[in-house]
């Protein structure tokens, strides 16, 4: 297999998908700038580290500096980023990897304690068909392969898709799971986050809202009750005042009547 990068003044990146071990020829051609130096130095790097004994002097030929190296990619540990780097800083990166998944889930799968959950995984029709499937649990640096256990883990795989069923969930089952599409050269991993909650947890926001509504209704009721008491008290005071005025008027009328009778006598 041969991959070529033609460079001028800008860097370039190529994604190289591999299925099987392969002899891979990587080539970089850099167009000379206005200086037209007769030769420049260049080297190869793997995952950002310079490959020993790869630095050399490249002569100018037909206005280009040409750099080539043959790599034998034997297994998964040989995948990664390979780069040709020229002394002026211009570089070409070749990213070697197994076919990636087209869709990566960005939201967790949510299920409940003592329930079960099915984690799905699929390789698109446009991508090469995997040889087999594997499931793992862990993180980016450490993963443990999951083996089938009828009462806990059930794996069902077809050509382009696989499903992991986790039964009788507990809080300890929460975490990141990886489905692996296996090729001869390596395995493509697809992370799926699982979140395990109790049935009460989704109700917590609604319970909080309900409590706030009850408190609000109670406050309104107390305010209305207090206002009603004030109105009743004020009404009673007005009735007392009116009764006093009426009594005073009656007493005054009686006194005037008595005075008039005395005058007539």
C-alpha positions in Angstrom: 0.0 0.0 0.0 1.2 3.5 -0.9 0.2 6.9 0.5 1.5 10.2 -0.8 1.3 13.7 0.6 2.2 16.7 -1.6 3.1 19.8 0.5 3.7 23.4 -0.2 3.6 25.8 2.8 0.8 24.2 4.8 0.5 21.0 6.8 -1.7 18.2 5.7 -3.5 15.2 7.3 -4.6 12.0 5.8 -6.7 9.3 7.4 -5.7 5.8 6.4 -8.1 2.9 7.2 -6.5 -0.5 7.6 -8.1 -3.9 8.0 -5.1 -6.3 7.8 -1.4 -6.2 8.5 0.3 -4.4 5.6 3.6 -3.1 4.2 2.8 0.7 4.0 4.9 3.1 1.9 4.5 6.7 3.1 5.8 9.5 0.9 6.1 13.3 1.3 6.9 15.8 -1.5 7.6 19.3 -0.4 7.7 22.1 -3.0 10.7 24.4 -2.6 10.1 28.0 -1.5 11.8 31.1 -2.9 15.1 30.2 -1.1 15.6 27.1 -3.3 18.0 25.5 -0.8 20.0 22.7 -2.4 19.0 20.4 0.5 17.1 20.4 3.8 16.8 18.0 6.8 13.8 16.0 7.6 12.7 13.1 9.8 9.8 10.7 10.6 7.9 10.6 13.8 5.3 8.1 15.3 2.7 9.5 17.8 4.7 12.7 18.1 8.1 11.0 18.9 10.9 11.1 16.5 11.7 7.6 15.0 15.4 6.7 15.7 17.7 6.9 12.7 15.0 8.4 10.5 16.6 11.9 10.3 18.3 12.6 7.0 19.3 15.2 4.4 16.9 15.6 1.5 18.3 17.0 -1.8 16.3 19.3 -4.0 15.1 17.6 -7.2 12.8 19.2 -9.8 11.8 21.9 -7.3 10.8 19.3 -4.7 12.2 17.6 -1.6 11.1 14.0 -1.6 11.0 11.8 1.6 9.9 8.2 1.6 9.9 5.4 4.2 8.4 1.8 4.3 6.6 0.7 7.4 5.4 -2.8 8.3 2.1 -2.4 10.2 1.8 -5.8 11.9 -0.8 -5.2 14.5 -2.9 -2.8 16.6 0.1 -1.5 18.5 1.5 -0.2 15.2 -1.6 2.0 14.5 -1.5 5.7 15.3 -0.1 8.9 13.8 3.0 8.8 11.5 4.4 12.1 10.3 7.1 13.4 7.9 8.6 16.6 9.3 10.7 19.0 7.4 13.2 21.5 8.9 11.0 24.5 8.0 8.2 23.0 10.2 5.9 21.8 7.4 4.6 18.3 8.1 2.2 15.7 6.8 0.4 13.4 9.3 -0.9 10.0 8.3 -3.5 8.7 10.8 -3.6 4.9 10.7 -6.7 3.3 12.2 -9.3 0.7 11.9 -12.7 1.8 10.3 -14.4 4.2 12.7 -18.0 4.1 13.8 -20.1 6.7 12.0 -22.4 7.5 14.9 -21.1 7.9 18.4 -23.7 8.3 21.2 -23.1 11.5 23.1 -25.9 11.0 25.7 -25.9 8.2 28.4 -28.3 5.3 28.3 -30.5 5.5 31.4 -32.1 2.5 33.2 -33.3 1.6 36.7 -32.1 -0.5 39.6 -33.3 -4.2 39.4 -34.3 -3.6 35.8 -32.4 -4.6 32.6 -31.0 -2.6 29.7 -29.9 -3.3 26.1 -26.9 -1.5 24.8 -26.9 -1.4 21.0 -23.9 -1.1 18.6 -23.8 -0.9 14.8 -21.3 -0.5 12.0 -22.6 1.3 8.9 -23.2 -0.5 5.6 -20.6 1.7 3.9 -17.9 0.5 6.3 -16.1 -2.9 6.0 -17.8 -5.7 7.8 -16.1 -6.7 11.2 -14.8 -10.2 11.6 -16.5 -10.4 15.1 -17.7 -8.4 18.1 -16.5 -8.0 21.7 -17.8 -6.0 24.6 -15.7 -4.3 27.3 -16.1 -2.2 30.4 -13.7 0.3 31.9 -12.1 3.6 30.7 -9.7 4.8 27.9 -6.6 3.3 29.5 -8.0 0.1 31.1 -10.7 -2.2 29.8 -12.0 -5.6 30.9 -13.7 -7.9 28.4 -17.2 -8.9 29.3 -18.0 -12.6 29.1 -21.5 -14.0 28.7 -23.3 -14.9 32.0 -26.9 -15.8 31.3 -28.2 -14.2 34.6 -26.1 -11.0 34.2 -24.7 -10.4 30.7 -26.1 -11.6 27.4 -24.4 -10.8 24.0 -26.2 -11.1 20.7 -24.1 -10.3 17.6 -24.8 -10.3 13.8 -22.6 -9.2 10.9 -22.8 -5.5 11.4 -24.4 -5.1 14.8 -24.2 -6.3 18.3 -26.2 -5.9 21.5 -25.2 -6.3 25.2 -28.1 -7.0 27.6 -27.3 -6.3 31.3 -29.8 -8.0 33.7 -30.8 -7.1 37.3 -29.0 -3.8 37.3 -27.4 -2.3 40.4 -25.7 1.1 40.9 -22.3 -0.6 40.5 -23.3 -1.4 36.8 -23.2 2.3 35.9 -20.2 3.4 33.9 -18.7 3.3 30.4 -19.1 0.2 28.2 -17.3 -0.4 24.9 -18.4 -2.4 21.9 -15.5 -3.5 19.8 -15.7 -4.2 16.0 -12.9 -6.7 15.5 -10.7 -6.6 12.3 -7.5 -8.5 11.6 -5.3 -5.5 12.3 -7.2 -4.3 15.4 -10.4 -3.4 17.1 -12.6 -0.2 16.7 -14.1 0.9 20.1 -17.4 2.7 20.5 -18.1 4.0 24.1 -21.6 3.8 25.5 -22.2 5.4 29.0 -24.8 3.7 31.2 -26.5 5.5 34.0 -28.4 3.5 36.7 -31.0 5.3 38.8 -33.9 4.4 41.1 -37.5 4.9 40.1 -37.8 7.8 42.6 -35.1 9.9 41.0 -37.2 11.1 38.0 -39.9 12.2 40.5 -37.7 14.4 42.6 -38.1 17.6 40.4 -41.9 17.2 40.4 -41.9 16.6 44.2 -39.9 19.8 44.6 -42.4 21.7 42.5 -45.3 20.2 44.4 -43.8 21.3 47.7 -43.3 24.8 46.4 -47.0 25.0 45.2 -48.3 23.7 48.6 -46.2 26.3 50.4 -47.4 29.0 48.1 -51.1 28.0 48.6 -50.6 27.9 52.4 -49.1 31.4 52.4 -52.0 32.7 50.3 -54.5 31.0 52.6 -52.9 32.5 55.7 -52.8 36.0 54.1 -56.5 35.8 53.1 -57.4 34.5 56.6 -55.6 37.4 58.3 -57.2 39.9 55.9 -60.6 38.4 56.7 -60.1 38.8 60.4 -59.1 42.5 59.9 -62.2 43.2 57.9 -64.4 41.5 60.5 -62.8 43.4 63.3 -63.2 46.7 61.4 -66.9 45.9 60.7 -67.6 45.2 64.4 -66.0 48.5 65.4 -68.1 50.4 62.9 -71.3 48.7 64.2 -70.4 49.6 67.8 -69.8 53.3 66.7 -73.2 53.4 64.9 -74.9 51.9 67.9 -73.4 54.5 70.2 -74.4 57.3 67.9 -78.0 55.9 67.8 -78.1 55.6 71.6 -76.8 59.2 72.0 -79.5 60.4 69.6 -82.2 58.6 71.4 -81.0 60.0 74.8 -80.9 63.4 73.3 -84.4 63.1 71.9 -85.7 61.9 75.2 -84.1 64.8 77.0 -85.6 67.3 74.6 -89.1 65.7 75.0 -88.8 65.9 78.7 -87.8 69.5 78.5 -90.7 70.4 76.3 -93.3 68.8 78.7 -91.9 70.7 81.6 -92.3 74.0 79.7 -96.0 73.2 78.9 -96.7 72.5 82.6 
